C-alpha cells in the first residue's frame, strides 16, 4: 500500500510530488479522479492535494482530517475554497 495519496491531474505536480516522496522513500498513490480519491480518503496518513484540485476537493464535502497539505502556487481565491 502507498504511504501518500496525491490528488492531482497536472503532470508536472505529479512528477514533483513523486520525486519528493521518492527521496523520502515514500510510495505515492495518484488519484486523478476525485471519486477514486473519495473512496480512499480515510486510508492515508498523508494526503497531498495539487492546487488545481483544491476547489473540487472542497466541493466534495469530505470529512475534515489532519495530514492534508496543498502543493503548488495558489492565488488568494484558492484559499477561500
C-alpha positions, 0 to 999 in steps of 0.5 A: 500500500502507498504511504501518500495519496496525491490528488492531482491531474497536472503532470508536472505536480505529479512528477514533483510530488513523486520525486519528493516522496521518492527521496523520502522513500515514500510510495505515492498513490495518484488519484486523478479522479476525485471519486477514486480519491473519495473512496480512499480518503480515510486510508492515508496518513498523508494526503497531498492535494495539487492546487488545481484540485483544491476547489473540487476537493472542497466541493466534495464535502469530505470529512475534515482530517489532519495530514492534508497539505496543498502543493503548488502556487495558489492565488488568494481565491484558492484559499477561500475554497 
